[in-house]
């Protein structure tokens, strides 16, 4: 009887072991055949800042097993090229598109077409004029308020400010400027002179000329707000040409290249916002990974915080969120 029970137990054990290996063998092909998502990461232009964003997106994609391909429109004027790129991606049936639009209005029809084709879409930096998809940007309203805070401190709460506010129709620049004005409205002894025409926003030479005009019309100018560092470089060059000493007119800006770092260390620029290009790329890819897994990510803005730093802090803060490893 005991021998019979032992024989039965042995048969049961062997059956269970065999069943286990059969299940594993059946499951293996399913695991091997698991779909790998393909996502397009679409940039409007080339340059270190865009490369930093691409680095963040690419590194985050690896964590989620996503294949990511980068596309570049070659400039903000190339709306037809970016539209054609999206059309091509629709034909290729990619799973997702992360796009920094060259035009908030002009890209809407093709984005709607991609959504209609079942492709997940999210945007970066320049939101679409219609709330269709999740959007990641560097909290521009808060950025403007931070620059206002830093400039008001540098000026001692009084004086006259000139401003180069950003490109026309660029909602990020506009929101940043609105945040700046909102904060400065609390200081009655600070006056903001008429801002520079928006088209000066990304031309160093023209920003230099406008700053010269500001200084001629306002010899008592004590502060300059610039929405981005190239405009700040033009302002600094104008101050140098007038024979001003560093710090006589306080300058604040956003983003930090090697040239801006040097201007800060030499005392020409008092504060800047490093930006968070790498983190923007990471955050966009994290949102995309959620959508690809079936999680709901509602349309609307998702902020990546920015913070202002002084020359003394340039070499002390964590750079990993705003620049790729060199």
PyMOL commands that set and color helices and strands:
alter all, ss='L'
color gray80, all
select helices_A, chain A and resi 2-32+48-63+79-92+108-116+140-154+171-184+198-200+204-217+229-241+258-265+277-292+311-313
alter helices_A, ss='H'
color red, helices_A
select strands_A, chain A and resi 38-43+67-72+96-99+120-124+134-137+159-164+190-192+223-226+250-254+271-273+300-303+308-310
alter strands_A, ss='S'
color yellow, strands_A
deselect
rebuild
show_as cartoon
